[in-house]
Amino acid sequence: MATTHATASPDLSALPPADIRPQRASVRDSGRVVARVVAPTVGIGLIKRRPRAMAAAQKLRVDRSGIRLLRDLRERYGPGPLDLPVPGRSFRLVLEPNHVGALLAGTPTPFSPDTAEKDAALRHFQPHGVLISGGATRTRRRKLNETVLEPGRAAHELAGSWADAIRTEAHEMLSGFPDLDATQFTEHFWTIIRKIVLGGDTTADRRVTDLLDQLRLDANWAFAHPRREEQRRQFQSLLDRQLGLDRPGSLGAAMAKHPAGPDVDPTGQVPHWLFAFDAAAIATLRALALLATHPDELAAARREAAEADLSKPQQLPYLRACVLESIRLWPTTPALLRESTEDTAWGPAGTSFLIYTPFFHRDPETLPYADSFAPDIWLDGRAEANPALVPFSAGPGVCPGRDVVLFTTSTLLAALLQQAGFAPRGTAADLRPGRLPATLNHFGIRFALS
């Protein structure tokens, strides 16, 4: 089975530049966007999900409401981007798939990922992260991230040591319990991640991720929460110490082999890797829920898992596609932001753009499989042909860790499927083939094991 579609990024370089001047939304419609898209998206916790807010979001079907609103706006105003009257700001809402492609293909110039909102949030725990960097410094930081994370390589050079850790933790995850809930799953997933990134799972390693969680909760509030610089320095100091142990088989040790200038701040890139793996845990848990409720897809996944020798790295294209499809159905990054660095046809320099990914990932007017579990679209070229299906963003700013994530998540799914059966309970039981909710509270997912 081919693997290129499950791991490749869309080729957006050939898309034309923006050439449609935006329509201006009414004040009332702008208020509807704030109430039905922006507020719920911020409310669930963009940097670290809030359990109660996620439960409320599923009950109130907030993503479905946002998707319907954007369909209505596109029908009435045209393909956009739609100019939202925001006092003191030039702000555009993206409504057309090809415009998503043009924005992401234009990263970092003329459409920078370093927006004011993103900067305010991420500075709480990664002030030197590549996403909020610019110019030559961004280029050097991006190069280091790519060198260490090896995007485009299905199995990282360190994947052999990671495979053992994943198999071991999968066994621990299923041992001694009649069921598996989100809390248990996440705890074991983080053990895997600490071993991959830091090289161990000691008390000090766990303290690193505990401190990061606290800072990420602050980051949810962006401008509205003062930065706790002392706590951030404590976190960074402990992270530096653990990375300094140079434990074999870890991304930290791999990074140490690539000296970089002081402006790059190599260890300052690691908080984002840890942060991004939290989204990977959510996507994997949801993928398992999808498989548990879709017999045909589960059978295909079990066949792939049964044939795989997980003592060494495997590509597992179908299980990778299941993870990608999980992220399409429930984007772990529901808001992609860009800010223009120069005047464009879509607005003056400094214009902000919002891509609401649930809308593009669930748009029934462009996707016949919008509300269905369709992992094959990531294997047959359909997803690759759509520039608005962006589980790991796309273009020059695509997530450099996407292949590390897909290896980790697909290997874990294979190890779990080799060892147990999973009967859906909790919010997983809400899933029905062809009628998948637009919001899924992953905190409520649970399985009875067999």
N, C-alpha and C positions, 0 to 999 in steps of 0.2 A: 504494500500500500504506500502511495507517495506521501512524502512528508512536507514538501515545500510549502503547500498552502497553509498548513497548520502553524508554521513558524515564521513565514516571510511577512514583511511589512508591505502594505500597498505601495505601489510606485506612483507617487503623486507629482513627480517632477514635470510631467507633460501637461498638467492641468493649466488652463489659461489663467491669466491674472484677473483679479476682480474688475468687473466692468459694468456693474449695475448699481446705480445710485440708490441709496436706501429710501424707502418710504418712512414717514414719521408716524409712530403710533400715537393714539390719543392718550391723554393723561389717564383716563379710566382703564384702557388696556394695559398701560404700563403698570398701573396698580395691580391689575390682575396677574401680571407676570411676577411681580414681587410677592404677592400673596400665595400664588399657586405653584411657583417654581423656585424662586430664590429663597423665600423664608423656610419652606419645608426642607430644601436641600441643605441649607445651613443648619437647620434645627436638628437633623439626625446626627450631625457631627461629621464635617468633611474630612477632618484630620484623624479623629478617633470616634468611632460610632458610639452613640449613647443608647443603651438597651431600652429604656422606657420610650425614648423618641422613636426607635425603630419599631417597637410594638404598636405604637400609636399610628405610625406612618402606614403600616400594613392594614390596620383596621380602617383607617380613613381613605385608603387607596390613593395616597397623595401623588404617586408617580403617574398613575392613570389619569388623574385630573390634569397634571402638567402636560402630559402628552396630548390630551384632547384640546387643551388651550392652544398649544402651538400649532396643531392642525387647523384650528379655527383661524388663528392669526395668519397663517400662510394662505388660507383660502380667501381671506378678505383683503390682505395687503399685498399678496404676491410673494415671490421667492425670497425677498429680502436681500441682504440683512436689514432687519427692522430697527429703525432708530427709536430708541426709548428716551423720552424726555426726563433725564436725570439732572437735577440742579448741579451746575458746576462741572459736569462730565459729559463727554461724548461717548455714548454707550450703544452697542449694536447687538441685537439678538439674531443668531444665525438660524436660518430656516430651510436651507437647501443643501442636499448632500454634497454637490460639487463645490459649494462654498466652504464646507468643512475641509475638503481636500486642499483647496487653495490656501486657506489659512495655515493649515499644518505643513503644507509644502513650503510656505514662506517663513518658516522658523529658522533662525532667530531674527532675520531681517527680510521683510519689514514688519513681521508679526512676532514680537518677542513673548516668550512664556513668562518673563519676569514682570508680572503685573503688580500694582499696588496692593491688591487684596492678597495675592499669593505671598508677596514679600512679608506683609504684616503677620500672616499665619506662620510661615515656615521659619521666620527669624526666632521664634520661641525655642526652637531646638536644633536648627541647622542654618545658622546665619551665613555660612560659606557654601551652601549647597548649590549644585550646578543649576537648578531650576530658577534660582533667584540671583544668578550671576549674569554679567553682560560683557561684551567686548572680548578682548584677547584672554581675559581671565576665564570667561565661560568656555572658550575654545580649549584651553589647557585642562580645565576641570572635566570637561566632557571627554577629552581624549583619555584621561586617566580612568574614568569610569568605564569607557569602552574597552580599554586594554585589560582591565581586571575582570570585567564581567563577560567579555567575549560574545557580544551580540552576533547573531547569525550562525553560531555553532550550537547544534542541537544538544551536544553533550560537552559541557565544560571540561577542561583538562583535569579538573579535580573531581569530576563526577563519580569516579570509582569509589573514593572514600565517602562521598555523600550517600551513595546508594546503600552502603552498609548501615549508616546512621538512620536512614529513612526506614529500612526494613526492620531494624531493631525497635524503633519507636512505634511503628505500626503494630508490632506484636504487643508491646506494652500497652498501647491504646486499647486493645481488645481484650486484655487479660483481666480476669477476675470480676467482670461486670456483666449483668444481663442486658445492659443497654449502653448506648453511647450518646452523650449530649454535647451541646456546643461548648460548654465549659471544659469538659474533659478533652474534647478534640483540640481545642485551642491551646490548652496547656501543653499537650504533647507536640503539637505543631511548632510551638515556640522553642521547645527543646531542640527540635531539628534545626531551626533557623539559627539558634545561638551556636550550634556546632558548625554550621555552614559558614556563618559570617565571622564569628569570634574564635571558633576552634574548640569550644568546650561549653559545659553547662554547670559550672560551679556556682556557689552562692554569689560570688562577685559578678559573674556573667548575668545571673538572674537579676541582680541589683541594677545592672545597666539597663535592662529592658523595663524594669519597674520604674526607674527614674524617667525613662523616655516616655512611658505611658502618661505619667503625670504632666510632663511638658506638652505632650500632644493634646491633652484635655484643655490646657490653657490655649493652645494654638487654635482650637475650635473657635475661639472668640476673636482671633485676629487682633484688630485695632482695639477691641473693647476690653481686653485684659492686659494689664501691665506685664511686661516680661520679667520673669524671675531669674535675673542674671546669675545670682549666686548658685541657684539650683542647677542652671544650665552649665555653669563652670564645673560644678561637682560631677554632673553627668559626663561632660566631655573629658574631665580628668580621669575618671574611672574607665571610660571607654578607651582612652589613650593607653592606660596601663594594661588593660586586657589585650588590646591589639599588640602591644609591645611584647607580649609573651611569645609572639611569632609561632603559634601552634600550627604544625603541619596540616595540610589539607583544608585550611580555611581561606576565605576570601581576604581576610586580614593579612595572612602570611603572603598570599599572592601579591597583594598591594605593596608590601614591603620590598618586593623585588624590583619595583619600578619607581626609582627616586623621582621626586617632583619638586618644583620650586616652592618657596614658602607661600606664595600667593595662591597656590593650588589647594593647600591644606588637605592632604590626603585623608587623614582620619576624620576631617570634617565632612567628608562625603558619605561616611558609613551610616550616620543617623538616617539618611534617606533610604538606604538599603533595608535597614530594619523596619522603617515605617512602611515601605512598599510591601514587605513580606506579610504584614498584617492583612492587607487586601488579598494576598494570595491565600491565606488561611480561609478567609470568607468565601472566596471563589471556589476553593476545593470542597468545603462543606456543602455549599449549594450544588456543586456538580454531583456530589454523592447523593444528595436529595433528589436531584433530577434522575439519576440512574435508578434509584430505588423505586421510582414511580413510573418508569417507562420500560416495560419488559423487553421490547425489541432492542433498544439501545443498550440495556443492561446486558443482554445476551452477547452482543457484539463486544462490549467492554470486557466481559468475563473471558471471552475467547482470546482476546489480545493479552489479557493479564495471565491467563493460564499458559500461554505459549512463551512467555517472557522469562528469561533467566535474570532475576533481579539482583543476583550477586555481582553483576557488572552493569554498566550503564546501557539503557535501552531507549530507543526513540519513542515508542508508544504513540504513534500518530493519532489513533482514535481517541485515546484518553486525553491527549493534548487538546484535541478538538473539543472534547467535552468540557474542558476547563475554559477554553475560549468562548464556547457557547454559553456557559454559566455567566461569564462577564458580559457577553452581549445582552442576555436577558435581564441581568441585574448589574449594571455598570458599577464597579467599585470606585470609579471616578466620574460621578454624575455631572460634573461641571468642568469643562476645559476652558481655560481663559487665555486670551492673547491680547497684547496691547501694541498698537502700531508705533513704530519708531520713526516713521516719516509719513508725509501726506500720501494717501492712496485714493482710488476712486470711491472707496467706502468711507472716507472721512479724514480729518486732519490727523497729524501726528498726535499720539496720546489717546487715540480712540481705543476703547476697550471692547472686546468681543466675547460673547458668552455662547459656547456650544453646550447645549443641554443633551448629553448623550442618551438618556433614556428615550427621548423623542426619536432620534435617528435609529436607534437599535430596535425600536418597537413600532415603527411607522407602517401601518397596514397598507398605505398607498404606494409604498415602494418595496415592501418586503412581504411576499406571500406567506412566509413562515414567521411573521412578526411575533406571534404569541405561542409558538411551538418550539419544542426542543429539537433542533436540527443540526447536530454536530457535523453532518456531511457537508454543510456549506463551507466549512473550513478546510475541506479536503478536495473539493471539486472545482474550486476557483470562484464560486459565487461570492463569497465574503471578500475575497481579495479584490474583486472587481468593483466593490462598493466603497468609495472613499470615506463614507461616513460610519463604517463599522470599525471602530477604533478601540479595541479592548486595552491596548497598550499605547494609546496615542498613535501617531504616524508621522511620516516625513523625517526631516533631520532631527526633530526632537523626540523621536520614538523612544520608549523606555529601553535603556541599554541592558537592563536586567531581565528582559522578557524571556529569554531562553533559559536562564537559570531558574526562573519561576516555573516555566512550563516543564522543565525536567523534574524539578522538585515535586510539583503537584501531581503530575502524571505518574511518577514513580510511587508516590504515596497512595494514590488511588489504586494502582495495580497491586500493591502489597496488601491493602485492605481487602480488595476483592478476592485475592488468593486465599484469604484466611477466614472470611465470614460472610454471612448473609445479613442484609440490612432491610428491616421492615420500617417504613416511615411512620414516625410519630410526631407529635407537636405540630409546628408549622410546616414540616415536610409533608404531612398528610394533606395539606391544602392543595398540593400540586396535582393537576389533572392534565393528561396529554391533550394538547391543543387549546387549553384554557389556563394558561399559566398567569398568575397575578403579576402585575407590573412592579409590585413591591413585595419582597420576601424578607421577613425578619429572621435573620440567620441565628440570632440568639435563642430563638425558640425551636430550632431544629433538633430533633432527637430520633434515635433509631433503636429498635429492639434487635438484638443480635442473635444470630443462630449459626 
